[in-house]
Amino acid sequence: MNYYSTNKNTPEVSLKEAVIKGLASDNGLFMPERIEKFDPSFFETIQNLTFQEIAFEVAKMFFGEDIPESKLKEIVFDTLEFDCPVVKVTGSIYSLELFHGPTLAFKDVGARFMARLLNYFLGEKKEQVNVLVATSGDTGSAVANGFLAVEGIHVYVLYPKGKVSKIQESQFTTLGQNITALEIDGTFDDCQRLVKSAFLDAELNEKLVLTSANSINVARFLPQAFYYFNAYARLKEQGILENKEFVVSVPSGNLGNITAGLFASEMGLPIKQFIAANNSNDVVFEYLETGNYIPRESVETIANAMDVGEPSNFVRILDLYNHSHKTVSEKIKGYRYSDSEIKKIVKKVYIETNYLCDPHGACGFESLNEFLSENQVGLFLETAHPAKFTETVEEIIGKGKVPLPSKLAEFMKGEKNSILLNKDFQGFKECLLESVTI
Ligand SMILES: *Cc1c(COP(=O)(O)O)cnc(C)c1O
């Protein structure tokens, strides 16, 4: 299958090229030329399949033409070595726990899939591929761990100095090997700009093979559709969706996760309504309400993985719905929560249901609480484990109440190693070029 650019100013490319390039040469984002629909009968029996089997069926719809079936199956099954269970929180609200992977956030799914796909495409090629990834916290750890020790690939993680939690930082600054952490004196948006500038820099592209592992990469964002299908299957299995409409709320930052959900819906998955839950970085909320899209600098919040002022996947959503504000705002309802509201929600849910949300998931929960009507069932994506935000969460519910999972404790033991850079492109560029001359 070919991939076109949302800017439509450059020829279509193959999957391999889209994955290796990351961003299209006209600065647009790649989109698959077709979205295949499942036969409705698929959804009648989907509950008989396991998560891995469902994911394989979904993967074939996108990647089936470009990767031998047995290889694709291996990639999918290997990516999903962990489960993404659906857990009941209230009578009509369920949590899709996406934090059971190696770095305890949903980005493990896309990052692990992409690492394996890239490795397959690179095959015997000897040339080193440099993966650039900007992170507001969780992407860096998922990508770094997904790619750790993969031959032929070097990963540069760019993160905003002082704006990620200690635990998050430890997950990509302590690994060494083929992972370099670049600590940028700026915001997440500055990190993202540096990465984009690198892709557009002629000299860098001549000397280095660069690719992105942010959700702009199709190999990272499309696999995120897997768990929407599985969540539907697991709810259906228990008869929970009978005569009910299905509403899904996605704590959103760069909009990669919700875009994958929208793709799932275009493939026929019966989701009645999507909700994009924002923190105080509310450009999407504002667009949905007014039709005006005004990107701006991000502000810091306690749900830091959603601190995005210019969400990169927004253009994919516009492209998917022909730039119609009417269609987009029907498909997606917007909600937004300030830090003080998020704290109240985490506390309330914990006291009333004994379920501990992380600050991102809390936004998803509350939007459903506000939105749902009688005949609906809501699912929010619990995008990270609360222990990734121990300091914040314990401040809300009390010290010592968030046990540190052993996977996270291991990271904390390592020694931090990072290169401090300012937000100017030149310094970053020199840093990348140095790696060629060494
Ligand atoms: C990345 C992230 C988000 C935002 O996801 P997008 O795909 O960028 O919208 C939400 N919550 C957590 C915990 C994350 O790590």
PDBQT file of the ligand as one rigid body, heavy atoms in Angstrom, charges set to zero:
ROOT
HETATM    1  C1  LIG A 501       1.768  10.428  25.052  1.00  0.00    +0.000 C 
HETATM    2  C2  LIG A 501       0.773  10.381  26.138  1.00  0.00    +0.000 A 
HETATM    3  C3  LIG A 501      -0.506  10.933  25.987  1.00  0.00    +0.000 A 
HETATM    4  C4  LIG A 501      -0.900  11.660  24.730  1.00  0.00    +0.000 C 
HETATM    5  O1  LIG A 501      -1.023  10.803  23.621  1.00  0.00    +0.000 OA
HETATM    6  P1  LIG A 501      -1.054  11.398  22.140  1.00  0.00    +0.000 P 
HETATM    7  O2  LIG A 501      -1.043  10.224  21.261  1.00  0.00    +0.000 OA
HETATM    8  O3  LIG A 501       0.167  12.247  21.992  1.00  0.00    +0.000 OA
HETATM    9  O4  LIG A 501      -2.299  12.212  22.039  1.00  0.00    +0.000 OA
HETATM   10  C5  LIG A 501      -1.414  10.778  27.023  1.00  0.00    +0.000 A 
HETATM   11  N1  LIG A 501      -1.081  10.164  28.177  1.00  0.00    +0.000 NA
HETATM   12  C6  LIG A 501       0.139   9.643  28.377  1.00  0.00    +0.000 A 
HETATM   13  C7  LIG A 501       0.452   8.999  29.672  1.00  0.00    +0.000 C 
HETATM   14  C8  LIG A 501       1.101   9.713  27.362  1.00  0.00    +0.000 A 
HETATM   15  O5  LIG A 501       2.314   9.192  27.572  1.00  0.00    +0.000 OA
ENDROOT
TORSDOF 0
